[in-house]
Amino acid sequence: MTTPTESADLVLLDRLAEARRALAEQIGRRVVGQAQVVDDLMTALLAGGHAVLVGVPGLAKTLLVQTVSQALDLSFSRVQFTPDLMPSDITGTELMEEEAGTGKRAFRFAPGPVFANMVLADEINRAPPKTQAALLQAMQERTVTVAGQTYELPRPFFVLATQNPIEQEGTYPLPEAQLDRFMFELKVGYPTREEEEQIVQSTTGDTQGTVTPVLDGAELLSLQRLVRRLPAPPTLVRYAVRLARSTRPDDPDATARVKQYVSWGAGPRASQYLVLGAKARAAMDGRAMPDIDDVRSVAQAVLRHRMVPNFQAEADGVRIESLIECP
């Protein structure tokens, strides 16, 4: 017999699958192609995770993030990362103010751009490590501490970052601790010939596609809680843990190629994100329980930025993606 709670969840599950289709349609009004990236991005948002989009300039990474924020009716801020960007330019700072009439002076906290539902960290690897670190607490704890005072960030809260993989001058590689806080690393590739022709046709005219909000913040939070309530079978959890452990060269589950080419593998956060990503994938399809194929579908996005190749891998031209095996 279905309980009232279960019935409500089934209704929410239908709503989530419907919202997924509507969201993809709205994004398609502005962004041509990139269906896999859009799917992965929606997966991360429903799982409550952050994502970094890696691709050469001109592939609509920024436009995609802006369009998603409009389709979700979320507050949005963009931070252009540069070498001279300071941590306070992201988190905010305290200002000295004088009260009118009394002349008393007091500090007032002026929130920075991180106080938004969706924060676009554009070209995140262009800022030095001190500035990159300003996002660590925000991404993990959804709070910001300034002058000993801790402030809650709005919910839902996402950091979506972009990164140019080919330009290395004036860049600062993201430390592993920073990368590990991103649920997904999404590779944004070139469009097909047909897609590129459509892009040129639609962007060189006088009109621009309008985006209608599909969900608001409260609805999205409700769907995120639903994703977490989906049951994960013990076999799926064991598979996710074994998959994450197989990326560690010293682990018995590691393959011969991982032992040969990897210095450090993924930590426990990878196992968590594999399960959460699988739950979100199942929910997006209207299914009440994830399966192992759902884990496989998010494995590359979860694991590739958590594996550190050694010198031998670089010398032999081995790509990390080729080392991730999902039996």
C-alpha positions as CSV (number, residue, x, y, z in Angstrom):
1,M,0.0,0.0,0.0
2,T,1.3,3.4,-0.9
3,T,1.6,5.9,2.0
4,P,0.7,9.6,1.7
5,T,4.4,10.5,1.8
6,E,5.2,8.0,-1.0
7,S,2.3,9.3,-3.1
8,A,3.5,12.9,-2.7
9,D,7.0,11.8,-3.8
10,L,5.6,10.1,-6.9
11,V,3.9,13.3,-7.8
12,L,7.1,15.2,-7.2
13,L,9.0,12.7,-9.3
14,D,6.6,13.3,-12.2
15,R,7.1,17.1,-11.7
16,L,10.9,16.7,-11.8
17,A,10.8,14.7,-15.0
18,E,8.5,17.3,-16.6
19,A,10.7,20.1,-15.4
20,R,13.8,18.4,-16.8
21,R,12.1,18.4,-20.3
22,A,10.9,22.0,-20.0
23,L,14.3,23.2,-18.8
24,A,16.1,21.5,-21.7
25,E,13.6,23.2,-24.1
26,Q,14.2,26.6,-22.6
27,I,18.0,26.2,-22.7
28,G,17.7,25.1,-26.3
29,R,16.2,28.5,-27.2
30,R,19.5,30.1,-26.5
31,V,22.1,27.4,-26.7
32,V,22.4,25.1,-29.7
33,G,23.6,21.6,-29.2
34,Q,25.7,20.5,-26.1
35,A,22.9,18.2,-25.1
36,Q,25.2,16.0,-23.0
37,V,26.6,19.1,-21.1
38,V,23.1,20.4,-20.5
39,D,22.0,17.0,-19.1
40,D,25.1,16.8,-16.9
41,L,24.5,20.3,-15.6
42,M,20.9,19.6,-14.7
43,T,22.1,16.4,-12.9
44,A,24.5,18.5,-10.8
45,L,21.9,21.1,-10.0
46,L,19.3,18.5,-8.9
47,A,22.0,16.7,-6.8
48,G,23.0,20.1,-5.2
49,G,26.5,20.0,-6.5
50,H,28.8,22.5,-8.2
51,A,30.3,22.1,-11.7
52,V,33.3,23.3,-13.7
53,L,32.9,23.7,-17.5
54,V,36.1,23.2,-19.4
55,G,36.3,24.3,-23.0
56,V,38.0,26.6,-25.4
57,P,36.6,30.2,-25.8
58,G,33.5,30.8,-27.8
59,L,31.6,27.6,-27.0
60,A,28.8,29.4,-25.0
61,K,29.9,28.2,-21.6
62,T,28.9,31.6,-20.0
63,L,25.7,31.9,-22.0
64,L,24.7,28.4,-20.9
65,V,25.1,29.3,-17.2
66,Q,23.2,32.5,-17.6
67,T,20.4,30.8,-19.5
68,V,20.1,28.1,-16.8
69,S,19.8,30.8,-14.1
70,Q,17.0,32.5,-16.0
71,A,15.2,29.3,-16.7
72,L,15.3,28.5,-13.0
73,D,14.4,32.0,-11.9
74,L,17.4,32.2,-9.6
75,S,19.5,35.2,-8.5
76,F,22.7,35.2,-10.6
77,S,26.0,36.9,-10.3
78,R,29.1,36.7,-12.4
79,V,32.7,37.1,-11.2
80,Q,35.4,37.6,-13.8
81,F,38.5,36.0,-12.3
82,T,41.6,38.0,-12.9
83,P,45.1,38.0,-11.4
84,D,44.4,41.1,-9.3
85,L,41.1,39.9,-7.9
86,M,41.0,39.9,-4.1
87,P,39.1,37.5,-1.8
88,S,36.9,40.4,-0.5
89,D,35.9,41.1,-4.1
90,I,34.0,37.7,-4.0
91,T,32.9,37.4,-0.3
92,G,32.3,41.0,0.5
93,T,33.8,43.4,3.0
94,E,33.0,45.5,6.1
95,L,32.5,49.2,5.5
96,M,32.7,52.0,8.1
97,E,29.6,54.0,8.2
98,E,28.5,57.1,10.2
99,E,25.0,57.3,11.6
100,A,23.1,60.4,10.5
101,G,22.4,62.7,13.4
102,T,24.3,60.8,16.1
103,G,27.7,60.8,14.4
104,K,28.3,57.2,15.7
105,R,30.5,55.0,13.6
106,A,29.9,51.4,13.0
107,F,30.9,48.6,10.6
108,R,28.4,47.3,8.1
109,F,28.9,44.2,6.1
110,A,28.6,44.7,2.3
111,P,27.9,41.3,0.7
112,G,29.9,40.3,-2.3
113,P,28.7,38.6,-5.5
114,V,29.0,35.1,-3.8
115,F,25.6,36.0,-2.2
116,A,23.5,34.7,-5.0
117,N,21.8,31.4,-5.8
118,M,24.0,30.8,-8.9
119,V,27.5,32.2,-9.0
120,L,29.5,32.0,-12.3
121,A,33.2,31.9,-11.6
122,D,34.4,32.9,-15.1
123,E,37.9,31.6,-16.0
124,I,38.4,30.6,-12.4
125,N,42.0,29.5,-13.0
126,R,43.1,33.1,-13.8
127,A,43.0,34.2,-10.1
128,P,45.8,33.3,-7.6
129,P,45.2,30.5,-5.0
130,K,44.4,33.0,-2.2
131,T,41.4,34.3,-4.2
132,Q,40.4,30.8,-5.3
133,A,40.4,29.8,-1.7
134,A,37.7,32.4,-0.9
135,L,35.2,30.0,-2.5
136,L,36.2,26.9,-0.4
137,Q,34.0,27.6,2.6
138,A,31.1,28.9,0.4
139,M,31.1,25.7,-1.8
140,Q,31.4,23.2,1.1
141,E,29.4,24.8,3.9
142,R,27.2,27.4,2.1
143,T,28.5,30.1,4.5
144,V,31.0,33.0,4.4
145,T,33.0,34.1,7.4
146,V,34.2,37.8,7.4
147,A,35.8,39.4,10.4
148,G,34.8,36.5,12.7
149,Q,31.2,36.7,11.7
150,T,29.6,33.9,9.7
151,Y,26.9,34.6,7.1
152,E,24.5,32.1,5.5
153,L,24.4,32.0,1.7
154,P,21.0,31.9,-0.1
155,R,19.6,28.5,-0.9
156,P,19.9,26.9,-3.3
157,F,23.5,27.8,-3.9
158,F,25.7,26.7,-6.8
159,V,29.1,27.6,-8.1
160,L,29.5,27.0,-11.8
161,A,33.0,27.8,-13.0
162,T,34.5,28.0,-16.5
163,Q,38.0,27.2,-17.5
164,N,40.0,27.5,-20.7
165,P,42.2,24.4,-21.1
166,I,44.6,25.7,-23.8
167,E,45.8,29.1,-22.5
168,Q,48.3,28.6,-19.7
169,E,50.0,32.0,-19.5
170,G,48.8,34.0,-16.5
171,T,46.8,31.1,-15.1
172,Y,47.0,29.3,-11.7
173,P,46.0,25.6,-11.7
174,L,43.3,24.8,-9.3
175,P,44.5,22.9,-6.3
176,E,43.1,19.4,-5.7
177,A,41.2,20.6,-2.6
178,Q,39.4,23.1,-4.8
179,L,38.7,20.7,-7.6
180,D,37.3,18.1,-5.2
181,R,34.5,20.5,-4.2
182,F,33.2,20.4,-7.8
183,M,30.8,17.5,-8.2
184,F,31.3,17.4,-12.0
185,E,34.0,18.5,-14.5
186,L,32.1,18.9,-17.8
187,K,34.0,19.0,-21.1
188,V,32.4,21.4,-23.6
189,G,33.4,20.4,-27.1
190,Y,33.0,21.9,-30.6
191,P,29.6,21.9,-32.2
192,T,28.9,19.7,-35.3
193,R,28.8,21.4,-38.7
194,E,25.0,21.5,-38.7
195,E,24.9,23.0,-35.1
196,E,27.5,25.6,-36.0
197,E,25.5,26.7,-39.1
198,Q,22.5,27.0,-36.8
199,I,24.5,29.0,-34.3
200,V,25.7,31.4,-36.9
201,Q,22.2,31.8,-38.4
202,S,20.5,32.4,-35.0
203,T,23.2,34.8,-33.6
204,T,23.8,37.1,-36.5
205,G,20.1,38.2,-36.8
206,D,18.1,40.8,-35.1
207,T,16.2,38.5,-32.7
208,Q,17.2,36.6,-29.6
209,G,15.4,33.6,-28.0
210,T,13.5,34.5,-24.8
211,V,13.7,32.2,-21.8
212,T,10.7,31.5,-19.5
213,P,11.3,30.4,-15.9
214,V,10.5,26.7,-15.3
215,L,11.3,26.4,-11.6
216,D,11.9,28.8,-8.8
217,G,14.3,28.4,-5.9
218,A,11.8,26.8,-3.5
219,E,10.7,24.3,-6.1
220,L,14.3,23.4,-6.9
221,L,15.1,22.8,-3.2
222,S,12.1,20.5,-2.9
223,L,13.3,18.5,-5.9
224,Q,16.8,18.3,-4.5
225,R,15.4,16.8,-1.3
226,L,13.4,14.3,-3.3
227,V,16.6,13.2,-5.1
228,R,18.2,12.5,-1.8
229,R,15.2,10.5,-0.6
230,L,15.4,8.1,-3.4
231,P,16.7,4.7,-2.1
232,A,20.2,3.6,-3.2
233,P,20.4,-0.2,-3.3
234,P,23.4,-1.7,-1.4
235,T,24.6,-3.2,-4.7
236,L,24.7,0.3,-6.2
237,V,26.6,1.8,-3.2
238,R,29.1,-1.1,-3.3
239,Y,29.6,-0.5,-7.1
240,A,30.1,3.2,-6.6
241,V,32.6,2.7,-3.8
242,R,34.5,0.1,-5.7
243,L,34.6,2.3,-8.8
244,A,36.0,5.2,-6.8
245,R,38.6,3.0,-5.0
246,S,39.7,1.6,-8.3
247,T,41.2,5.0,-9.2
248,R,43.7,4.8,-6.3
249,P,47.0,3.2,-7.4
250,D,47.6,1.5,-4.0
251,D,44.2,0.0,-3.8
252,P,43.6,-3.8,-4.6
253,D,40.8,-2.8,-6.9
254,A,43.0,-0.6,-9.0
255,T,43.7,-1.8,-12.6
256,A,47.2,-2.3,-13.9
257,R,47.0,0.9,-16.0
258,V,45.9,3.0,-13.0
259,K,48.9,1.7,-11.0
260,Q,51.1,2.6,-13.9
261,Y,49.8,6.0,-14.7
262,V,48.1,7.6,-11.7
263,S,49.7,9.3,-8.7
264,W,46.6,9.9,-6.6
265,G,43.1,8.7,-7.0
266,A,39.6,10.0,-6.0
267,G,38.6,10.3,-2.4
268,P,35.4,9.4,-0.6
269,R,33.6,12.5,-1.9
270,A,33.7,10.8,-5.3
271,S,31.8,7.8,-4.0
272,Q,29.2,10.2,-2.6
273,Y,28.8,12.1,-5.8
274,L,28.6,8.9,-7.9
275,V,25.5,7.8,-5.8
276,L,24.0,11.3,-5.7
277,G,24.5,11.7,-9.5
278,A,22.9,8.3,-10.1
279,K,19.9,9.3,-8.0
280,A,19.5,12.6,-9.9
281,R,19.8,10.7,-13.3
282,A,17.1,8.3,-12.2
283,A,14.8,11.1,-11.1
284,M,15.3,13.0,-14.3
285,D,14.0,9.9,-16.1
286,G,11.0,9.6,-13.7
287,R,12.4,6.5,-12.1
288,A,12.1,6.0,-8.3
289,M,15.4,4.0,-7.9
290,P,18.8,4.4,-9.5
291,D,20.7,1.5,-11.1
292,I,24.3,0.8,-11.9
293,D,23.9,2.3,-15.4
294,D,23.1,5.6,-13.8
295,V,26.4,5.4,-11.9
296,R,28.2,4.6,-15.1
297,S,26.6,7.6,-16.8
298,V,28.1,10.1,-14.3
299,A,31.5,8.3,-13.7
300,Q,33.6,10.3,-16.1
301,A,32.3,13.7,-14.9
302,V,32.8,12.7,-11.3
303,L,36.2,11.0,-11.5
304,R,38.3,12.6,-14.2
305,H,39.2,15.8,-12.2
306,R,39.9,13.8,-9.1
307,M,42.7,11.7,-10.6
308,V,46.2,13.0,-10.7
309,P,48.3,11.6,-13.6
310,N,52.0,10.9,-13.0
311,F,54.9,11.8,-15.3
312,Q,54.7,8.5,-17.1
313,A,51.1,9.2,-18.2
314,E,52.1,12.6,-19.6
315,A,55.2,11.1,-21.3
316,D,53.0,8.4,-22.9
317,G,50.2,10.8,-23.8
318,V,47.7,8.9,-21.7
319,R,44.4,10.7,-21.0
320,I,42.8,10.3,-17.6
321,E,39.4,9.5,-19.3
322,S,40.9,6.3,-20.8
323,L,41.9,5.1,-17.3
324,I,38.3,5.2,-15.9
325,E,36.8,1.7,-16.4
326,C,33.2,1.0,-15.5
327,P,32.7,-2.8,-15.7
